[in-house]
Amino acid sequence: MWSNTQVIPQSERVKIVTEHPSRKLPTEKRARLYQVASHEFATHGFSQASLNRIIASVGMSKSSFYHYYANKNDLFRQTLEQTLAPVLAAWDGFDPGRLDAATFWPSIQQLAQQMAQTAIRSPDLVVVGRMFYRSRNNPDEAGLTQEITAASAGWLGELIGRGQVLGLIRNDLPDGFVIETVMALGMSIDRWMLAHWEELTDQQRLTLSGKAFDLFLRVLQPA
């Protein structure tokens, strides 16, 4: 009835720009720069983050920094995209069109567990997550995260469209309504997990990830 999901082909999803000038930086120095930058952005927010503090912490001069990055905005986006590379790669490799009724929900649950395990193994992802939400929640900085947010919504729309074809996802509501609801639920879960991450054990993190998946099922499955 309401099936009008706009599917974004895999070829149009967010890709890491490997040609960026920063790729010429030594790997260890680039990783250190992103680590320092993510902490600065997560702690102070983009507007109040000090570029001078960041580059001083990694031993870069301003001339060297501007050789690789256009400005602070460019550093923010590269920090976000490069640190999220494992997540973006997992999204890109997940093709809902190949799923059938038997594999649909188990495959999504496996992907969710994979994402949780990736975060556990990569503390930098947690910091970048905090950096992402701090800027996304600030109207003056929301544009910095718009591309990845739009890609997430597009990927979700593709997933919902496939689930509806298989009869596994409800179609009694406008697809835009469902997508916005699921996005809001996912972001609420993310923010809570990021706020309490250090209080949880690895097992508790995985358990909560599984229970969060159950919440999505309750929202998405047909009545």
C-alpha positions in Angstrom: 0.0 0.0 0.0 2.6 2.5 1.1 5.5 0.9 -0.8 7.4 3.9 -2.2 10.9 3.3 -0.7 13.6 5.1 -2.7 16.4 2.5 -3.2 19.9 3.9 -3.5 22.1 1.5 -5.5 25.3 0.2 -4.0 27.3 2.2 -6.5 25.9 5.5 -5.0 26.6 4.7 -1.4 29.3 6.7 0.5 32.7 5.6 -0.5 36.0 6.3 1.2 38.0 8.8 -1.0 41.3 7.0 -1.3 42.7 9.8 -3.5 42.6 12.4 -0.7 46.0 14.1 -0.3 46.1 12.8 3.3 46.7 9.3 2.0 50.3 10.4 1.3 50.9 10.9 5.1 52.7 8.0 6.8 50.1 5.5 8.0 51.0 5.8 11.7 51.1 9.6 11.7 47.7 9.7 9.9 46.2 7.3 12.4 47.5 9.4 15.3 46.2 12.6 13.8 42.7 11.1 13.5 42.9 9.7 17.0 43.8 13.1 18.5 41.3 15.0 16.2 38.4 12.7 17.2 39.1 13.2 20.9 39.2 17.0 20.4 36.0 17.1 18.3 34.2 14.7 20.7 35.2 16.7 23.8 34.8 20.3 22.6 32.6 20.1 19.5 33.6 21.1 16.1 33.3 24.9 16.6 35.3 25.0 19.8 37.8 22.3 18.8 41.3 23.8 18.4 43.2 23.0 15.2 46.4 24.3 16.8 46.0 21.9 19.7 45.4 19.0 17.3 48.4 19.5 15.1 50.7 20.4 18.0 49.8 17.1 19.6 51.0 15.2 16.6 54.0 17.4 15.8 52.7 18.9 12.6 53.3 22.4 11.5 50.4 24.5 10.0 52.1 24.5 6.6 52.4 20.7 6.7 48.7 20.3 7.8 47.4 22.5 5.0 49.5 20.5 2.5 47.2 17.5 3.3 43.9 19.1 4.4 42.0 22.0 3.1 40.8 23.2 6.5 39.3 21.9 9.8 36.1 20.8 8.1 38.2 18.6 5.8 40.0 17.1 8.8 36.6 16.4 10.5 35.2 14.6 7.5 38.3 12.6 6.9 38.5 11.6 10.6 34.9 10.5 10.4 35.1 8.6 7.1 38.5 6.9 7.7 37.7 5.7 11.2 34.2 4.5 10.1 35.8 2.7 7.1 35.2 -0.8 8.6 31.5 0.0 9.1 31.1 1.5 5.6 32.8 -1.5 4.1 30.4 -3.8 5.9 27.4 -1.8 4.6 28.8 -1.8 1.1 29.3 -5.6 1.2 25.8 -6.3 2.4 23.4 -6.6 -0.5 19.8 -6.9 0.6 18.8 -7.9 -2.9 20.5 -11.3 -2.4 18.5 -12.2 0.7 15.5 -14.4 0.8 12.8 -15.1 3.4 15.0 -17.6 5.2 18.2 -15.5 5.3 16.8 -12.0 5.7 16.5 -11.5 9.5 19.4 -13.9 10.4 21.7 -12.0 8.0 20.8 -8.6 9.5 21.2 -9.9 13.0 24.6 -11.2 12.1 25.6 -7.8 10.7 24.4 -6.1 13.9 26.6 -8.4 16.0 29.5 -7.8 13.6 29.1 -4.1 14.1 29.0 -4.5 17.9 32.1 -6.7 17.9 33.9 -4.2 15.6 33.2 -1.4 18.1 34.5 -3.5 21.0 37.8 -4.2 19.1 38.2 -0.6 18.0 37.9 2.0 20.8 38.5 4.8 18.3 35.1 4.0 16.8 33.5 4.9 20.1 35.2 8.2 20.2 34.3 9.0 16.6 30.7 8.0 17.4 30.6 10.6 20.2 32.2 13.1 17.8 29.5 12.3 15.2 26.5 12.8 17.5 27.9 15.9 19.1 28.1 17.6 15.7 24.8 16.1 14.4 22.9 17.4 17.4 24.3 20.9 16.9 22.2 22.7 14.1 25.2 24.8 13.1 27.4 21.7 12.6 24.8 19.1 11.2 26.1 19.6 7.7 29.4 17.9 8.7 27.5 14.6 9.2 24.8 15.0 6.5 26.5 12.7 3.9 26.8 9.7 6.2 23.4 10.3 7.7 21.8 10.4 4.2 23.7 7.2 3.2 22.4 5.4 6.3 18.9 6.4 5.4 19.3 5.2 1.8 20.8 1.9 2.9 17.9 1.4 5.4 15.4 2.3 2.6 16.9 -0.4 0.4 16.7 -2.9 3.3 13.1 -2.1 4.1 12.2 -2.3 0.4 13.6 -5.8 0.2 11.9 -6.9 3.4 8.6 -5.6 2.2 9.0 -7.6 -1.1 9.6 -10.7 1.0 6.6 -10.0 3.3 8.8 -9.7 6.3 8.5 -5.9 6.9 5.2 -4.0 7.4 3.8 -2.0 4.6 0.9 -0.4 6.4 2.8 2.9 7.0 4.5 5.3 4.6 8.1 4.1 4.1 9.4 7.5 5.0 7.7 7.2 8.3 9.2 3.8 9.0 12.7 4.9 7.9 12.6 8.0 10.2 11.2 5.9 13.1 14.0 3.3 12.7 16.6 5.9 12.3 15.5 7.7 15.5 15.4 4.4 17.4 18.9 3.5 16.1 20.4 6.8 17.0 18.8 6.7 20.5 20.3 3.3 21.1 23.7 4.5 19.8 23.7 7.6 22.0 22.8 5.6 25.1 25.5 3.0 24.3 28.1 5.7 23.7 27.2 7.4 27.0 27.5 4.2 29.0 30.2 2.3 27.0 32.9 2.3 29.7 30.4 1.1 32.3 29.6 -2.1 30.4 31.5 -5.3 29.9 32.0 -6.7 26.5 29.4 -9.4 27.1 26.9 -6.7 28.3 27.6 -4.8 25.1 26.9 -7.8 22.9 23.8 -8.7 25.0 22.4 -5.2 24.6 23.1 -5.3 20.9 20.9 -8.4 20.7 18.1 -6.9 22.7 18.3 -3.8 20.5 17.8 -6.0 17.5 14.6 -7.4 19.1 13.3 -3.8 19.4 13.8 -3.2 15.7 12.0 -6.5 15.0 9.0 -5.3 17.0 8.9 -2.0 15.1 9.4 -3.5 11.6 7.6 -6.9 11.5 4.1 -7.0 10.2 1.4 -7.1 12.9 
